[in-house]
Amino acid sequence: MLIINSDFEGGSIAVLQANTADEIQLALKSDNIACAKQWFYFSVETTEPAQHRIRISNASKASFSQGWNDHRAFASYDNIEWFSIETTYNNGELVFTHQAHSKLVYYAYFVPYSSSMQNSLLSDCAKSSKMKLTTIGFTTQHRAIEMVSVGACSASSKQIWIIARQHPGETVAQWIAHGVIEALLAVSDNALENITFNIIANMNPDGSHLGNHRTNALGIDLNRQWHQPSVELCPEVFHVMQAMKSTGVDLFIDLHGDETLPYNFMMVEKNARQGEKLKLRLAQHSELFQDQIDYDSAQTGCGSTTCASACGSKKATTYVHEQFGATSILFEAAMKQIRNPQGTLVWDHKAARQLGAQLVMTLISNE
């Protein structure tokens, strides 16, 4: 018996050939209505634990094919505990080999973040007297867009907005947001007496459910729709924009995952002084973050092969800076193992949560 399955939340893969466990040939699938492709998430089930050799034959056709260099796929036996595995990229194919110790193994591009995980975290928030949960709207497939607010929650307080996962395949962004919320649950009320955090941990619930990498259920790249968003085509941006207008924005951080660079970094809109100061302080306090390499220094950035992602359209950071005059930051987290001056560091969902907590402490101490 050999079963390849991706018929679950966030699952995505196409099966080309699966006769034996040591020669499984698969292909990346495009987003449901767009041609973007990068994310994969599937399971392999065998009669007995076996050596798996999996080839993704169209990896060179991915939206960010340069991102496969030094990439390590993730595996799990229970969909809870995840670990990276040996992965190579040669001759246009992504290949990973793994000696399974269970009949059932899950594989993914990066550690998935499910709606059940989000609901569990929101349940913890609901039990806290200092947390306020608000459903600010619904997606085209009627999934809730949830906002967590914590702090002074007054009109006079400093409004810090953090959003994550506009691109659903960038699950690392939601893991960082998870760490942000966990840290805020633990901090004292006094530390937040003049600050309000407003957090949208998953901007794209439909895309996340469908296993899309880049777009929502209607094939729209949300981070290119921050000019005049259509409530019919991208209600996610429309509702968040309305919520921002109701609270105001003093500092904005848009959490993403970057496929190509092995670094965590920030891009500060117009190099605003407060944002540059935050970059420096976070780099000083966390070995998981650095401020020397970014899109400008690496001469890379928006993927030219990604459909529905015209780089000329307005992004969230540009909109917030222009609309509110706020310090506006694009926070890019690596989708591969990260480097710092000491070498390569372990980078996974646990480290991402840690970085989220460190971001909160830096933001609070920065006030």
N, C-alpha and C positions, 0 to 999 in steps of 0.2 A: 504493500500500500504506500502510495506517495500522493499527498494532497497539498496543493498550493492554494491558499485562500487569502483573499483580500476583501471579502464581503463583510466588512465590519467598519465601525466608525473610523474615518481617517485612512482606511485601507486604499492602496493603489499599486497595482502592478498588472502586467499582461504576461500570460504564460505562452511561451513559444514551444518549449519542449521540456518534458519532465518525466522521463522514463526511469531514471535512476537518481538516487540522492547525490551521487558524486558528479553528475552532469546535468544540472538544471539550467536551462536557458530562458531568460526572462527579458522583458522590455519595459522601459518607463512608459507610463501613460500620460497623455496630455491632460490638462485641466478639463473639466466637463464641457466647457464651451469655448475655451481659449486654447492656444497651441503651446502655452508654457508647460514645461515638464522638468522636474528635478526630484521631487519628493517620491519616495517609495516606502511602503509599509505593508507587510504581508506575513503569513505564517507558512511553515513547512511542517507537515505531519507525516511520520513514517511508522511502520509497524514496530520497529525497535530503534533505539538511538543509533545514529549513523554519521559518517563523515559527509558533510555537505560541501559541495563546490557549486557556487552560484555565479552565473555570468549574466550581466545586464548588457545585452548586445548593442543597444542604441544609446549608450551613455554619451557618445560623442555628439549626439543630437540634442542633448540637454540644453536648457536655457543658459546655464552657466557651466559649460563643459570644462573650463579651466579650473573649476572648483573641485574636480575629482583628484587633482594632484594632492597627495598626502591625506586624502580623505580616509576616514575609518567608519565603516558601517557599525550599527549597534545591534545587539541581539539580546533576547530575553526568553526565559523559560516560563514566566508567569505574567508577562505584560506589566510587571511592577518594577522588578529589579533589572536594570539594563547594564550592559558592559560593551565596550568596543571590541571589534575583532579585526583580524588581519585582512586588509583590503588593498588591492592593486588596481591601477588603471593603465592598461596597455592596449595598443592597437584599436583604440576606440571603445574598448569594453571595460566595464567595471567588474572586477572579480573578487569574491570573498569566499574564503575557505574556513570551515568551522567544524570541529569535532563535537557534535551535539551530545549532551548527556541526558537528554530527554527525548521522548517521542515527538514532542511539539516544541517548536522554536519560532519566535517572532523575530523579524528583521526589519530595520527601519533606517532611513537616511540620518535622522537624529532622533533622540528619545521623544516619543509622542507625548502629547499632553491632551488628555481626553476631557469631555464634558463632565464625566463623573468626578474627575479630579477637581475641576473648577467648582462643581456643586458642593463637594466636600469642604473646600476652602471657604466658599461663600456661607456655608452652614456655620463654620467656626466664626466668621465675621458677624453673622446674625446673632450669635450668643454674646457678643461684646457690646457693652453699652456705648463705647466710643465710635463704633462703626455704623455707618448708614449705608444701606443698600437701596439702589434705585434702578428700576428697569426703565431705561430712557427711550426705548423703542423696540421695534421688531424688524427682523430681516425679511427678505422676500419669501423665505420658506418658514416664516413665523417663529424663528428662534429669538430668544430674548437677548438684547444688548444690555449687559449689566454693568453698572458703575458702583464702585466702592468709594465712599468718602469718609475721611477720618481727620480729626484735628479740631480746630476751633469752629469750623463750619459756619463762619460769620462773614458778612459782606466786607468787613474791614480786614480780615486776615489775608495773608499772602496765599494766592491760589496756585498750587503746583499741580499741573496736569501731567499724567503719565498714561500713554496708550501703548498697546502691544499687539503684535500679530495682525497687522493689516494684510500681510501676505501669509496665508495660513500654513504653508510648509515651513515657515521659520519658527518652529516650535520653541527654539531656544529663547525667543523673546518672551513667550508666556512663562517659561520657567524663571526668567529673571523677574517678571512681574509677580510671580508667586512668592519669590523671596522678598520682594518689596512689601507685599501685603503681610506676610508672616512677621517681618521686622516691625511693621507699624502696629501689629497686634500686641507686640511685646514692649514697645516704648511707653514711657510714662506720659500721662496727660500734660504734665508741665512742659515737656519737650515740644509739645505741639500747640501751645497756647496761642501762638500767633500765626499758625500755618494751617492750611487745609490741603490735604492731598485728595485729588480726584483721579481714580484709576479705572481704566477700561482694560482688563487683562486680556480680553479676546475681542478684537475689532471685527473679526470675520468668522462668526460661528458656522455659517453655511459652508464656506470654503473648507473650514477645518473638518466638518462632518463628511464632506464629499471626497476628501483626500486630495484637494487641489493644492498646488504649490504657490500660486501667485494671485489667484482671482477669486471673486465671490461666485455665487451660484449662477449669475448672469454673465460671467466672463469679464467682469470689470475689475481692473486693478485699482483698489481703493486709494492708494497713495498717488494717484494721478487725477483725482476727482475733487480736489479741494478749492475749486473756483466757484462753481455753482452746481453742487451735487444734486442729482435727481433723486427724489424720494422713491421713485419707482425702480430705478436701476441700481442705486447705491444708497439705500436707506441708512446703512451703517454710518457713512460719513455725514449724511444729512442730520441724523439725530445727535451725533456727538457734537457737531457744529452748533446745534441749537443749545445743547447743554453748556457748551463753553460760553456762549453768549449770555446765558443766564447767570453764570458765576463770575465771568471774567477770567483772564489767564495772566499770571505774572511770570511763570516759568513753565516751559513745555518740554517734555522728553518723549520722543517717539522711538520705541524699542523695536528693533529689527534683527534679523539674522543675515549675515553676509556669507555667501557661498565660497568666496575665493580667497580672502585674506585670513591668515592664521593669527589674527589679533582682534582684541576688543578695543573699540575706539569710538570717539565722538566727532561729529561734524557740527560746528556751532554756526548757525545762521548769522551771516554778516560779522562773524568773529566777535560777537558780543562779549564784553569784558566779564560779565558774571558767568557765562558759559565757559570761557577759557579758564577762569579761576576754578570752576568745578572740575574740569578735566584734570588740572594740575593736582588738586587735592585728592581726587579719587586715585590717580596714579601713584601718589605718595602713600596711600593707605591700603592699596590692594595690589598684590602681585598678579592678579587676574586681569588687570587693566593697565594700559599704557597710553601715552600721549605723543609718541614720536611718529607713528605710522598711521596714515589714514588714506582716504581716497585721493587727496591732493598729492601726497608724497609718493603713493604707490601708482599713481596715474591709472586708476581703474575706477569702476563704479557701476552705474546702471547697465544692465545687460542688454546689448543691442539685439540679441536674438529672442528676446522675450516679447511675445505678441501682447497687444492691449496695454503696453507700458510706455507710451511715447514720453520721452524724457522732458519734452517741452511743456507738458501739462503740469498744473500746480500741485505741489506736494504739501503735506501737512505742515512741515516746519516753515515753509514760505508763507502759507496762509496765516498761521498763528502770529508770526513776526509782523506781517503787514496789518493784520486786523487789530491786534492788541498791543503792538509795540513790545511784545514780551521776548525775553531770552528764549530762543527756540533751538532745540538740540536733536539731531538725529543720532541715536545710539545704536551702533552696529556691533553685534556679537557674532563671534565666529561660529561656523557650522562644522568646524574641524578642530583638531587639537591645536591649542594656542602656543605661541612662542613668547618668551621674554628674554632679557639679557642672560638669564641663567640657563636657558634651554627650553625644551618643549615641556608644557605642563599638561596634566590631566584636565580635560575640559569636557564636562558632561552636564546632565541636568542638576546634579547636586552642586557642582561648582557654580552653575548659573544662578541657583537659588542663593548661594553664598554671596555672589557679586551683587545680586539684588538687595540683600541686607546691607552690604557695604555702601551701596549707593544711597540708601536711606540715611545711614549714619553720617555720611558725608554731606548730604543735603541739610540735615538738621544742624550739624555743627557749623555749617556755612552761614547760618542765619545769625 
